[in-house]
Structures are given as structure tokens and as C-alpha cells.
Amino acid sequence: MSAVETWSLAAVLGSAVLLIILERRAPYNPGQPLLRDGFWNDLVLYCFVQSYVLGVLIARLVGYVDAQTGWSRLHLVTHWPPLVQMIFFTITHDLYIYLFHRWQHNSPVLWRLHEAHHSAKYVDWLAGVRSHSLEIFINQTVEFAPLVLLGATPEVIVVKGAVSAIWGMFIHSNIDVRLGRLQYVFNGPEMHRWHHSNANAAHGKNYSTKFAFWDWMFGTAYFPDRDAVRAGDYGVTERRYREDFPVGYFAQHAYPFLPSNAPDAPDAPAAALADAGPTITAVVPRQS
């Protein structure tokens, strides 16, 4: 393991510990348990097992594409300063995530994959890892394939992955963070908790991950003046959550493919839902 990999792993683990401490000291929703429902399912199966397996699969897929095309040997961005590479790939990937995330909330098909992420009734530092493996496979392939194929330096690839992991924990953390005017630029727990809430006014809002300015630019920002999301008001809406949503990893993975009780996309316009066609029995994600 290189020094950059060691320090990046230490940063991710240290950030997790720091967020846990801050959740105890300055919680957004006081009284939320550390070992909440689904904690071990999220930590062991989603965080460790799924992340490892997908990391291997994505690396092999990207390696295969590179072997067939030879694009990385063109070194298209290799000679850029590492900081410029980092900024370029972070911004472009974040725009993709915003657009794809918004599509997931407006597509009855893609919502079936994304629904697991919104099934968490407690939003905390670990809640962000609960995402269907097909969703993660798509998003992380889109994240890391350009880095490799365009010839980004290895250090940039490692640091980019660490930043994504840390930011994902941060925006889901149960911390009473007040970023002030920075919230117009950087996404934080203040805005993202509303994305997980059941407030009608927050539906179709706050799709950003790292940069909040995507939501402000495209008219999807929702940031009420310190109006708090109450504990227990997460992931529970009539249209996008059922009380019978399974709690186990394998059941949650099988759920999108079950023919019964197919949900509507929660943020899709009513007219679009009316034209959505028959009940969806399987999901085959596609990129456009």
C-alpha cells in the first residue's frame, strides 16, 4: 500500500470516528441511537462486503476497457497538475451525479434501485452506504473509468475516492451543522437531510452531493430557515416508501425485481406517471 493510499484510508476512518463523536456532541436530531435499526446490515454488508466486491469488479471492467482501447496510454490529462486534475474530475463527476440522481427520482424504473437508499429511517454518518449494488456499480464506474482512461495520476484516483467517501458520510451525518452562505456552494447535512425527509415541500429537491450550486442553478434547492426535520420523519412518504420494505441486504437487493407493489417515482410529474405504462417487473439500468 502506497503512502497516499495509507493516508487516504486513515482520513476516511478518522473522519468516520470524528463524525460519530460530533453526532453525540451536537446532534441534529437528539436521541438518535448509534446502533440504530439496520446498523450492522449497513456497516458489514453494504460498507465492507459490497464496497470490496464492487471495487474488484469495477477495476476489472475498467482495466478490460483500457486494454481494448489503450486510452490511458494517450495520457490526455497526465501532465495536468494533480490539483487541476482533482478539481476537473470532482466537478464533472458531481454534475453527473446530480443529473443521474434527479433522473432516479423521476423514473419509475431507476427509482426501484434508488429506493433502498431512502429506506433508512435514521439518517446518520453510515446511512449513505445503503445503496443498491447496481446503482453503485453504475455511479462508481462512471466516476473511476474517466480517471483511468484519461490518464489521471494514481494519487488523484485514490484521493478522489477518499473525498467521495468522506463527503458521503458528512452530508448524511446527524450533526447540527450551519454552513451559512457556504451552503450556496457546498452541500452539507443542512440541505441533504431535507432530501431524505417526508416533507411535501422537499420532494424533488436537493439532489446535489458535493456542490450545492447545482440545485441553486437548476431550481431544485430547498433550504428553509432553520426549520428542522424531526426525528422519525425520514424516508417515509406515501408514494416512495412502504412499511413492508425489507430490512435485510439480500431482500433489499431482490426487492426491485419483484413484480408486486411497484412504486411510482416519487418526484415525477403526475402526467409522466400516468404514461409510465404497466407495472415494472425487472430493472435493466441504462445510461443515455
C-alpha positions, 0 to 999 in steps of 0.5 A: 500500500502506497503512502497516499493510499495509507493516508487516504484510508486513515482520513476516511476512518478518522473522519468516520470516528470524528463524525460519530463523536460530533453526532453525540456532541451536537446532534441534529436530531437528539436521541438518535441511537448509534446502533440504530435499526439496520446498523450492522446490515449497513456497516458489514454488508453494504460498507465492507462486503459490497464496497470490496466486491464492487471495487474488484469488479469495477477495476476489472471492467475498467482495466478490460476497457483500457486494454481494448482501447489503450486510452490511458496510454494517450495520457490526455490529462497526465501532465495536468497538475494533480490539483487541476486534475482533482478539481476537473474530475470532482466537478464533472463527476458531481454534475453527473451525479446530480443529473443521474440522481434527479433522473432516479427520482423521476423514473419509475424504473431507476427509482426501484434501485434508488429506493433502498437508499431512502429506506433508512429511517435514521439518517446518520454518518453510515446511512449513505452506504445503503445503496443498491449494488447496481446503482453503485456499480453504475455511479462508481464506474462512471466516476473511476473509468474517466480517471483511468482512461484519461490518464489521471495520476494514481494519487488523484484516483485514490484521493478522489475516492477518499473525498467521495467517501468522506463527503458521503458520510458528512452530508448524511451525518446527524450533526447540527451543522450551519454552513451559512452562505457556504451552503450556496456552494457546498452541500452539507447535512443542512440541505441533504437531510431535507432530501431524505425527509417526508416533507411535501415541500422537499420532494424533488429537491436537493439532489446535489452531493458535493456542490450545492450550486447545482440545485441553486442553478437548476431550481431544485434547492430547498433550504428553509430557515432553520426549520428542522426535520424531526426525528422519525420523519425520514424516508417515509412518504406515501408514494416512495416508501412502504412499511413492508420494505425489507430490512435485510441486504439480500431482500433489499437487493431482490426487492426491485425485481419483484413484480408486486407493489411497484412504486411510482417515482416519487418526484415525477410529474403526475402526467409522466406517471400516468404514461409510465405504462404497466407495472415494472417487473425487472430493472435493466439500468441504462445510461443515455 
